[in-house]
Amino acid sequence: QVQLVESGGGLVQTGGSLRLSCAASGRTFSISSYAMGWFRQAPGKEREFVAAITRSGGGTIYADSVRGRFSISKDNARNTVYLQMNGLKPEDTAVYYCAADTGLPLTTDRNKYEYWGQGTQVTVSS
């Protein structure tokens, strides 16, 4: 009954920006009860951690490759998590996935996340 739906992906030039959204739904699902993460996977590569945010939204962590360029946030009223991506580079090209984690502490480990969306494609041209 839990559904995570990503949107906002597309084609952007190097140095451009995109904002990804992940809308959550379910009879008993609220993002206020979950840590939320963003992961990405390029062709032939492992799915890698990008960013995560605590249940309260008061704490965040980022992969070294995106720190200072990407920002994760939550809007509990809309049951939506966002990933603002600035200064995009070709190496950011990947399918981006949102995920939900019920555990503690906040983690970069993809195996700790229980619920996953279907992904949205981000392509950065050089």
C-alpha positions in Angstrom: 0.0 0.0 0.0 3.0 2.3 0.2 3.8 4.1 -3.0 6.7 6.4 -3.7 6.5 8.3 -7.1 9.5 10.3 -8.3 9.1 13.2 -10.8 11.1 16.1 -12.1 13.8 14.3 -14.0 14.8 15.3 -17.5 17.6 16.6 -19.8 19.7 19.5 -18.6 22.9 21.1 -19.6 26.1 21.0 -17.6 25.8 23.6 -14.8 22.0 23.6 -14.8 19.5 22.7 -12.1 16.7 20.3 -11.5 14.4 19.7 -8.6 13.2 16.1 -8.1 10.1 15.3 -6.1 9.1 12.1 -4.5 5.4 11.9 -3.6 4.5 9.4 -0.9 1.1 7.8 -0.3 -0.5 5.0 1.6 -3.2 4.5 4.1 -0.9 4.7 7.0 2.2 6.2 5.4 3.5 9.6 6.4 7.1 10.8 5.6 7.1 12.4 9.0 7.6 8.8 10.3 10.4 7.9 8.0 13.9 8.9 7.1 14.0 9.6 3.4 16.9 9.1 1.0 17.8 9.6 -2.6 19.9 7.2 -4.5 21.1 7.0 -8.1 22.2 4.3 -10.5 24.0 4.8 -13.8 24.2 2.1 -16.5 26.6 -0.6 -15.4 27.1 0.9 -12.0 25.9 0.0 -8.5 23.1 2.0 -7.0 24.8 4.7 -4.9 23.8 6.9 -2.0 23.1 10.6 -2.8 21.4 12.2 0.2 19.2 11.5 3.2 17.1 13.4 5.7 15.8 12.5 9.2 12.2 12.0 10.1 12.0 15.5 11.6 13.8 17.0 8.7 16.3 18.5 11.1 19.3 16.5 9.9 20.8 15.7 6.5 23.7 13.7 5.1 25.2 13.9 1.6 27.6 11.9 -0.6 30.9 13.6 -1.1 30.3 13.8 -4.8 27.2 16.0 -4.4 27.8 17.9 -1.1 27.5 21.6 -1.7 25.5 21.2 -4.9 22.5 19.1 -3.9 20.0 19.8 -1.1 17.4 17.4 0.3 14.3 18.6 2.0 10.8 17.5 3.1 7.3 19.0 3.0 5.3 16.9 5.4 2.0 18.7 4.5 2.4 17.5 0.9 3.9 14.2 2.0 6.8 14.9 -0.4 10.5 14.8 -0.3 12.7 16.9 -2.7 16.1 16.9 -4.1 17.3 20.2 -5.4 20.2 19.7 -7.8 22.4 22.6 -8.8 25.6 22.8 -10.7 24.8 19.5 -12.5 27.7 17.6 -14.1 27.6 14.8 -16.7 28.6 12.3 -14.0 25.3 13.1 -12.3 23.5 11.3 -15.1 21.6 8.4 -13.7 18.2 7.1 -12.7 17.3 8.7 -9.4 15.3 6.8 -6.8 13.7 7.9 -3.5 13.5 5.5 -0.6 12.1 5.3 2.9 13.8 4.0 6.0 12.2 3.2 9.4 15.4 2.7 11.3 18.0 4.7 13.1 20.6 6.1 12.7 20.4 7.9 9.4 22.3 5.7 6.9 23.9 5.7 3.5 23.4 2.0 3.1 20.9 1.2 0.4 20.2 -2.2 2.1 18.7 -0.4 5.1 15.9 1.3 3.1 12.6 -0.6 3.0 10.5 1.2 0.4 11.6 2.4 -3.0 10.1 4.4 -5.9 10.4 3.5 -9.6 13.0 6.2 -10.4 13.2 9.2 -12.6 15.9 9.7 -15.3 18.3 12.6 -15.0 20.5 13.3 -18.0 23.2 16.0 -18.0 24.6 16.9 -21.3 28.2 18.1 -21.8 
